[in-house]
Amino acid sequence: MTIKSTYVCPYCNKNHLKDYGNSGDYDEDGVLLSFCPLCGRMYHISLSQNKRKIIAVKLAMRCNLDFSEAKRVTRSAPENNFLPYIIKSLKIVREDIIAVIEMTKK
């Protein structure tokens, strides 16, 4: 059974699906991974306050933004509308935030 989650894929901007019937959707720590219905990627996005701060700092450096403004926007961004909120509030392009999220995953 597949259930729509609140995580949004940074690649295609669609909500992830979680398949509770597939035991292969778990990582080595037992965390259920998210599956994007369009691009097929499976990963877990952590939007903790620490991760949001890292994303904000890297975005500010990459896009020449004010650090305090970038931190304020990323901390207040809702989980279910994370990318569109940041793109609209900071007036940046989608590719910049995707690149930053990719860098923070490693």
DSSP file (Angstrom, degrees, kcal/mol; ACC not computed):
  #  RESIDUE AA STRUCTURE BP1 BP2  ACC     N-H-->O    O-->H-N    N-H-->O    O-->H-N    TCO  KAPPA ALPHA  PHI   PSI    X-CA   Y-CA   Z-CA
    1    1 A M              0   0    0      0, 0.0    19,-1.7     0, 0.0    20,-0.5   0.000 360.0 360.0 360.0 130.0    0.0    0.0    0.0
    2    2 A T  E     -A   19   0A   0     17,-0.2     2,-0.4    18,-0.1    17,-0.2  -0.852 360.0-169.0-105.1 132.6    1.4    3.4   -1.0
    3    3 A I  E     -A   18   0A   0     15,-2.6    15,-2.7    -2,-0.4     2,-0.3  -0.963  25.0-117.8-124.0 136.6    0.8    6.5    1.1
    4    4 A K  E     -A   17   0A   0     -2,-0.4    13,-0.2    13,-0.2     2,-0.2  -0.541  34.6-158.6 -71.7 131.8    1.5   10.1    0.1
    5    5 A S  E     -     0   0A   0     11,-2.7    -1,-0.0    -2,-0.3    11,-0.0  -0.461  27.7-113.0-103.8 179.0    4.0   11.7    2.5
    6    6 A T  E    S+     0   0A   0     -2,-0.2     2,-0.2     9,-0.1    11,-0.1   0.534  83.7 104.5 -89.5  -7.3    4.8   15.3    3.3
    7    7 A Y  E     -     0   0A   0      9,-0.1     9,-2.9    74,-0.1     2,-0.4  -0.550  60.3-149.8 -77.4 139.8    8.3   15.2    1.8
    8    8 A V  E     -A   15   0A   0     71,-0.3     7,-0.2     7,-0.2    -2,-0.1  -0.924  18.5-117.8-112.4 133.1    8.6   16.9   -1.6
    9    9 A C     >  -     0   0    0      5,-3.3     4,-2.0    -2,-0.4     5,-0.1  -0.509  14.5-150.2 -68.7 126.2   11.1   15.7   -4.2
   10   10 A P  T  4 S+     0   0    0      0, 0.0    -1,-0.2     0, 0.0    88,-0.1   0.668  92.6  54.1 -72.1 -13.8   13.7   18.4   -4.9
   11   11 A Y  T  4 S+     0   0    0      3,-0.1    87,-0.0     1,-0.1    -2,-0.0   0.886 129.2   8.4 -86.9 -43.1   14.1   17.1   -8.5
   12   12 A C  T  4 S-     0   0    0      2,-0.2     3,-0.1     0, 0.0    -1,-0.1   0.411  92.7-123.5-123.0   0.4   10.6   17.1   -9.8
   13   13 A N     <  +     0   0    0     -4,-2.0     2,-0.3     1,-0.2    -5,-0.0   0.752  65.0 132.9  65.7  27.7    8.7   18.9   -7.0
   14   14 A K        -     0   0    0     -5,-0.1    -5,-3.3     1,-0.0    -1,-0.2  -0.791  63.7 -99.7-106.0 153.1    6.2   16.0   -6.4
   15   15 A N  E     -A    8   0A   0     -2,-0.3    -7,-0.2    -7,-0.2    -9,-0.1  -0.451  42.0-116.1 -68.0 141.5    5.2   14.6   -3.0
   16   16 A H  E     -     0   0A   0     -9,-2.9   -11,-2.7    20,-0.1     2,-0.4  -0.341  21.4-138.5 -73.4 158.5    7.0   11.4   -2.1
   17   17 A L  E     -AB   4  35A   0     18,-3.7    18,-2.2   -13,-0.2     2,-0.5  -0.929   6.2-150.1-115.6 144.6    5.2    8.1   -1.7
   18   18 A K  E     -A    3   0A   0    -15,-2.7   -15,-2.6    -2,-0.4     2,-0.8  -0.972   4.6-155.7-115.3 127.5    5.9    5.6    1.0
   19   19 A D  E >   -A    2   0A   0     -2,-0.5     3,-1.0    14,-0.3     6,-0.2  -0.861  11.4-178.5-105.1 101.1    5.3    1.9    0.3
   20   20 A Y  T 3  S+     0   0    0    -19,-1.7    -1,-0.1    -2,-0.8   -18,-0.1   0.620  80.1  62.1 -74.6 -12.8    4.7    0.1    3.5
   21   21 A G  T 3  S+     0   0    0    -20,-0.5     2,-0.7     1,-0.1    -1,-0.2   0.569  89.6  76.4 -88.2  -8.9    4.3   -3.2    1.7
   22   22 A N    X   -     0   0    0     -3,-1.0     3,-1.5   -21,-0.2    -3,-0.1  -0.892  59.2-167.3-107.9 111.0    7.9   -3.2    0.3
   23   23 A S  G >  S+     0   0    0     -2,-0.7     3,-0.7     1,-0.3    -1,-0.1   0.630  82.9  72.7 -72.9 -11.4   10.5   -4.1    2.8
   24   24 A G  G 3  S+     0   0    0      1,-0.2    -1,-0.3     8,-0.0    -2,-0.0   0.499  76.4  81.0 -78.5  -3.4   13.3   -2.9    0.5
   25   25 A D  G <  S+     0   0    0     -3,-1.5     8,-3.9    -6,-0.2     2,-0.4   0.244  76.0  92.5 -86.3  14.7   12.2    0.7    1.2
   26   26 A Y  B <   -D   32   0B   0     -3,-0.7     6,-0.2     6,-0.2     2,-0.1  -0.850  67.1-138.5-110.5 144.5   14.2    0.7    4.4
   27   27 A D    >   -     0   0    0      4,-2.1     3,-1.8    -2,-0.4    -2,-0.0  -0.256  42.7 -85.3 -87.2-175.3   17.8    1.9    4.9
   28   28 A E  T 3  S+     0   0    0      1,-0.3    -1,-0.1     2,-0.1    -2,-0.0   0.692 128.7  55.1 -67.9 -17.5   20.3    0.1    7.1
   29   29 A D  T 3  S-     0   0    0      2,-0.1    -1,-0.3     0, 0.0     3,-0.1   0.440 119.3-107.5 -91.8  -0.3   19.1    2.0   10.2
   30   30 A G  S <  S+     0   0    0     -3,-1.8     2,-0.4     1,-0.3    -2,-0.1   0.580  70.8 144.8  86.4  10.3   15.5    0.8    9.7
   31   31 A V        -     0   0    0      1,-0.1    -4,-2.1    13,-0.0     2,-0.4  -0.690  54.4-118.9 -84.5 131.4   14.2    4.2    8.5
   32   32 A L  B     -D   26   0B   0     -2,-0.4    -6,-0.2    -6,-0.2     2,-0.1  -0.554  31.6-140.5 -70.5 124.2   11.5    4.0    5.9
   33   33 A L        -     0   0    0     -8,-3.9   -14,-0.3    -2,-0.4     2,-0.3  -0.443  11.8-116.2 -85.0 159.6   12.8    5.8    2.8
   34   34 A S  E     - C   0  43A   0      9,-1.6     9,-1.2    -2,-0.1     2,-0.5  -0.709  21.1-152.3 -96.2 148.4   10.7    8.0    0.5
   35   35 A F  E     -BC  17  42A   0    -18,-2.2   -18,-3.7    -2,-0.3     7,-0.2  -0.982   7.9-142.0-124.5 125.5   10.0    7.2   -3.1
   36   36 A C     >  -     0   0    0      5,-2.3     4,-1.3    -2,-0.5   -20,-0.1  -0.746   6.6-149.4 -86.7 127.4    9.4    9.8   -5.8
   37   37 A P  T  4 S+     0   0    0      0, 0.0    -1,-0.1     0, 0.0   -21,-0.1   0.726  91.5  39.9 -70.3 -20.4    6.7    8.7   -8.2
   38   38 A L  T  4 S+     0   0    0      3,-0.1    -2,-0.0     1,-0.0    -3,-0.0   0.919 127.5  23.0 -93.9 -55.0    8.2   10.7  -11.1
   39   39 A C  T  4 S-     0   0    0      2,-0.1    -1,-0.0     1,-0.0    -4,-0.0   0.620  93.5-131.6 -93.3 -10.9   12.0   10.4  -11.0
   40   40 A G     <  +     0   0    0     -4,-1.3     2,-0.2     1,-0.2    -1,-0.0   0.571  51.6 149.4  79.0   8.5   12.1    7.1   -9.0
   41   41 A R        -     0   0    0     -6,-0.1    -5,-2.3     1,-0.0     2,-0.5  -0.508  31.2-157.8 -78.8 144.8   14.6    8.3   -6.4
   42   42 A M  E     +C   35   0A   0     -7,-0.2     2,-0.3    -2,-0.2    -7,-0.2  -0.984  33.5 122.8-123.9 122.2   14.5    7.0   -2.9
   43   43 A Y  E     -C   34   0A   0     -9,-1.2    -9,-1.6    -2,-0.5     2,-0.5  -0.972  54.2-109.4-164.8 169.5   16.0    8.9    0.0
   44   44 A H        -     0   0    0     -2,-0.3     2,-0.6   -11,-0.2   -11,-0.1  -0.949  23.9-153.8-113.3 121.8   15.2   10.4    3.3
   45   45 A I        -     0   0    0     -2,-0.5     2,-0.6     2,-0.0    -2,-0.0  -0.850   7.0-158.1 -96.5 122.3   15.2   14.2    3.6
   46   46 A S        -     0   0    0     -2,-0.6    -2,-0.0     1,-0.1     0, 0.0  -0.892  12.3-179.0-100.6 120.7   15.9   15.5    7.1
   47   47 A L        +     0   0    0     -2,-0.6    -1,-0.1     4,-0.1    -2,-0.0  -0.263  25.8 149.0-112.9  45.2   14.6   18.9    7.7
   48   48 A S     >  -     0   0    0      1,-0.1     4,-2.5     4,-0.0     5,-0.2  -0.244  64.1-103.2 -68.5 166.9   15.8   19.4   11.3
   49   49 A Q  H  > S+     0   0    0      1,-0.2     4,-1.9     2,-0.2     5,-0.1   0.869 123.7  51.9 -62.0 -36.1   16.7   22.9   12.5
   50   50 A N  H  > S+     0   0    0      2,-0.2     4,-2.0     1,-0.2    -1,-0.2   0.924 110.8  46.8 -65.9 -43.8   20.4   22.0   12.1
   51   51 A K  H  > S+     0   0    0      1,-0.2     4,-2.4     2,-0.2    -2,-0.2   0.884 110.8  52.8 -65.3 -39.0   20.0   20.8    8.5
   52   52 A R  H  X S+     0   0    0     -4,-2.5     4,-2.4     2,-0.2    -1,-0.2   0.886 108.1  51.2 -63.0 -38.6   17.9   23.9    7.7
   53   53 A K  H  X S+     0   0    0     -4,-1.9     4,-2.5     2,-0.2    -2,-0.2   0.908 109.7  49.5 -65.4 -41.9   20.7   26.1    9.0
   54   54 A I  H  X S+     0   0    0     -4,-2.0     4,-2.3     2,-0.2     5,-0.2   0.923 111.7  48.6 -62.4 -44.4   23.3   24.3    6.9
   55   55 A I  H  X S+     0   0    0     -4,-2.4     4,-2.4     1,-0.2    -2,-0.2   0.910 111.4  50.9 -61.3 -42.4   21.1   24.7    3.8
   56   56 A A  H  X S+     0   0    0     -4,-2.4     4,-2.5     2,-0.2    -2,-0.2   0.918 110.7  47.2 -63.1 -44.8   20.6   28.4    4.6
   57   57 A V  H  X S+     0   0    0     -4,-2.5     4,-2.2     2,-0.2    -1,-0.2   0.920 114.3  46.6 -64.7 -43.7   24.3   29.1    4.9
   58   58 A K  H  X S+     0   0    0     -4,-2.3     4,-2.4     2,-0.2    -1,-0.2   0.875 112.9  50.0 -67.8 -36.4   25.2   27.2    1.7
   59   59 A L  H  X S+     0   0    0     -4,-2.4     4,-2.8    -5,-0.2     6,-0.2   0.917 109.7  51.0 -65.1 -43.0   22.4   29.0   -0.1
   60   60 A A  H  X>S+     0   0    0     -4,-2.5     5,-1.8     1,-0.2     4,-0.8   0.903 113.6  44.6 -62.0 -41.6   23.6   32.4    1.1
   61   61 A M  H  <5S+     0   0    0     -4,-2.2     3,-0.3     3,-0.2    -1,-0.2   0.916 116.6  45.5 -68.8 -42.3   27.1   31.7    0.0
   62   62 A R  H  <5S+     0   0    0     -4,-2.4    -2,-0.2     1,-0.2    -1,-0.2   0.884 124.5  31.1 -69.1 -39.2   26.1   30.2   -3.4
   63   63 A C  H  <5S-     0   0    0     -4,-2.8    -1,-0.2    -5,-0.2    -2,-0.2   0.310 106.1-115.6-106.1   7.7   23.6   33.0   -4.3
   64   64 A N  T  <5 +     0   0    0     -4,-0.8     2,-0.2    -3,-0.3    -3,-0.2   0.943  61.7 155.5  56.0  52.3   25.2   36.0   -2.5
   65   65 A L      < -     0   0    0     -5,-1.8     2,-0.4    -6,-0.2    -1,-0.2  -0.611  53.7 -89.3-103.4 165.2   22.3   36.4    0.0
   66   66 A D     >  -     0   0    0     -2,-0.2     4,-2.5     1,-0.1     5,-0.2  -0.624  34.7-140.4 -72.0 127.9   22.1   37.9    3.4
   67   67 A F  H  > S+     0   0    0     -2,-0.4     4,-2.5     1,-0.2     5,-0.2   0.909  98.9  49.1 -59.7 -45.7   22.9   35.1    5.9
   68   68 A S  H  > S+     0   0    0      1,-0.2     4,-2.2     2,-0.2    -1,-0.2   0.888 112.6  48.0 -65.1 -38.2   20.3   36.2    8.5
   69   69 A E  H  > S+     0   0    0      2,-0.2     4,-2.3     1,-0.2    -1,-0.2   0.914 111.9  49.4 -67.5 -42.7   17.6   36.5    5.9
   70   70 A A  H  X S+     0   0    0     -4,-2.5     4,-2.3     1,-0.2     5,-0.2   0.905 112.9  47.5 -63.4 -41.2   18.4   33.0    4.4
   71   71 A K  H  X S+     0   0    0     -4,-2.5     4,-2.3    -5,-0.2     5,-0.2   0.914 111.2  50.9 -65.8 -42.3   18.4   31.5    7.9
   72   72 A R  H  X S+     0   0    0     -4,-2.2     4,-1.6    -5,-0.2    -2,-0.2   0.920 113.0  45.5 -61.3 -44.2   15.1   33.1    8.8
   73   73 A V  H  X S+     0   0    0     -4,-2.3     4,-0.9     1,-0.2    -2,-0.2   0.928 114.4  46.3 -67.9 -45.8   13.4   31.9    5.6
   74   74 A T  H  < S+     0   0    0     -4,-2.3     3,-0.2     1,-0.2    -1,-0.2   0.854 112.5  50.9 -69.0 -33.2   14.7   28.3    5.8
   75   75 A R  H  < S+     0   0    0     -4,-2.3    -1,-0.2    -5,-0.2    -2,-0.2   0.843 115.0  42.5 -70.9 -31.5   13.8   28.0    9.5
   76   76 A S  H  < S+     0   0    0     -4,-1.6    -1,-0.2    -5,-0.2    -2,-0.2   0.518  86.6 115.4 -92.8  -4.6   10.3   29.2    8.9
   77   77 A A     <  -     0   0    0     -4,-0.9     5,-0.2    -3,-0.2     2,-0.1  -0.459  69.3-121.1 -68.0 130.7    9.7   27.2    5.7
   78   78 A P    >   -     0   0    0      0, 0.0     3,-1.0     0, 0.0     7,-0.2  -0.434  14.5-126.9 -71.2 147.3    6.9   24.5    6.1
   79   79 A E  G >  S+     0   0    0      1,-0.2     3,-0.9     2,-0.2   -71,-0.3   0.876 107.4  50.7 -62.9 -38.9    7.9   20.9    5.5
   80   80 A N  G 3  S+     0   0    0      1,-0.2    -1,-0.2     2,-0.1     3,-0.0   0.582 124.4  28.8 -79.4  -7.4    5.2   20.2    3.0
   81   81 A N  G <> S+     0   0    0     -3,-1.0     4,-1.9     2,-0.1    -1,-0.2  -0.104  81.8 133.6-138.0  35.8    6.0   23.4    0.9
   82   82 A F  H <> S+     0   0    0     -3,-0.9     4,-2.0     2,-0.2     5,-0.2   0.931  71.3  39.1 -60.3 -56.9    9.7   23.7    1.6
   83   83 A L  H  > S+     0   0    0     -4,-0.2     4,-2.7     1,-0.2     5,-0.2   0.949 116.8  46.5 -65.8 -51.6   11.2   24.3   -1.8
   84   84 A P  H  > S+     0   0    0      0, 0.0     4,-2.4     0, 0.0     5,-0.2   0.884 112.4  52.8 -59.9 -35.8    8.5   26.6   -3.3
   85   85 A Y  H  X S+     0   0    0     -4,-1.9     4,-2.6     2,-0.2     5,-0.2   0.933 112.8  42.9 -63.6 -46.3    8.5   28.7   -0.1
   86   86 A I  H  X S+     0   0    0     -4,-2.0     4,-2.7    -5,-0.2     5,-0.3   0.914 114.1  51.0 -66.9 -43.0   12.3   29.2   -0.2
   87   87 A I  H  X>S+     0   0    0     -4,-2.7     5,-1.1     1,-0.2     4,-0.9   0.919 116.1  41.3 -61.0 -44.2   12.3   29.9   -3.9
   88   88 A K  H  <5S+     0   0    0     -4,-2.4    -2,-0.2    -5,-0.2    -1,-0.2   0.907 118.2  45.2 -71.1 -42.4    9.6   32.5   -3.6
   89   89 A S  H  <5S+     0   0    0     -4,-2.6    -2,-0.2    -5,-0.2    -3,-0.2   0.889 123.2  33.1 -71.9 -40.0   10.8   34.1   -0.4
   90   90 A L  H  <5S-     0   0    0     -4,-2.7    -1,-0.2    -5,-0.2    -2,-0.2   0.529 100.5-130.6 -94.7  -6.7   14.5   34.4   -1.4
   91   91 A K  T  <5 +     0   0    0     -4,-0.9     2,-0.3    -5,-0.3    -3,-0.2   0.951  57.7 140.2  55.2  54.6   13.9   34.9   -5.1
   92   92 A I      < -     0   0    0     -5,-1.1     2,-0.2    -6,-0.2    -1,-0.2  -0.782  55.1 -99.4-119.6 166.4   16.3   32.2   -6.2
   93   93 A V    >>  -     0   0    0     -2,-0.3     4,-1.1     1,-0.1     3,-0.8  -0.562  27.7-120.0 -87.7 154.2   16.1   29.6   -9.0
   94   94 A R  H 3> S+     0   0    0      1,-0.2     4,-2.1    -2,-0.2     5,-0.2   0.829 108.8  62.7 -60.9 -35.9   15.2   26.0   -8.3
   95   95 A E  H 3> S+     0   0    0      1,-0.2     4,-2.1     2,-0.2    -1,-0.2   0.832  98.9  56.2 -63.9 -32.4   18.5   24.6   -9.5
   96   96 A D  H <> S+     0   0    0     -3,-0.8     4,-2.0     2,-0.2    -1,-0.2   0.931 109.4  44.0 -65.4 -45.5   20.4   26.5   -6.8
   97   97 A I  H  X S+     0   0    0     -4,-1.1     4,-2.4     2,-0.2    -2,-0.2   0.862 112.1  53.3 -70.9 -33.5   18.5   24.9   -4.0
   98   98 A I  H  X S+     0   0    0     -4,-2.1     4,-2.3     2,-0.2    -1,-0.2   0.920 109.0  49.7 -64.2 -42.4   18.7   21.5   -5.5
   99   99 A A  H  X S+     0   0    0     -4,-2.1     4,-2.0     1,-0.2    -2,-0.2   0.894 111.3  49.2 -62.7 -39.7   22.4   21.8   -5.8
  100  100 A V  H  X S+     0   0    0     -4,-2.0     4,-2.0     2,-0.2    -2,-0.2   0.912 110.8  49.2 -67.0 -42.6   22.7   22.8   -2.2
  101  101 A I  H  X S+     0   0    0     -4,-2.4     4,-1.1     1,-0.2    -2,-0.2   0.897 110.3  51.9 -63.8 -39.4   20.5   19.9   -1.0
  102  102 A E  H  X S+     0   0    0     -4,-2.3     4,-0.7     1,-0.2     3,-0.3   0.898 109.4  50.0 -62.1 -41.0   22.6   17.5   -3.0
  103  103 A M  H >< S+     0   0    0     -4,-2.0     3,-0.5     1,-0.2    -1,-0.2   0.857 110.1  49.9 -66.6 -35.4   25.8   18.9   -1.4
  104  104 A T  H 3< S+     0   0    0     -4,-2.0    -1,-0.2     1,-0.2    -2,-0.2   0.679  99.3  66.7 -79.7 -16.1   24.3   18.5    2.1
  105  105 A K  H 3<        0   0    0     -4,-1.1    -1,-0.2    -3,-0.3    -2,-0.2   0.785 360.0 360.0 -71.9 -26.4   23.3   14.9    1.5
  106  106 A K    <<        0   0    0     -4,-0.7    -1,-0.2    -3,-0.5    -2,-0.1   0.465 360.0 360.0 -76.5 360.0   26.9   13.7    1.3
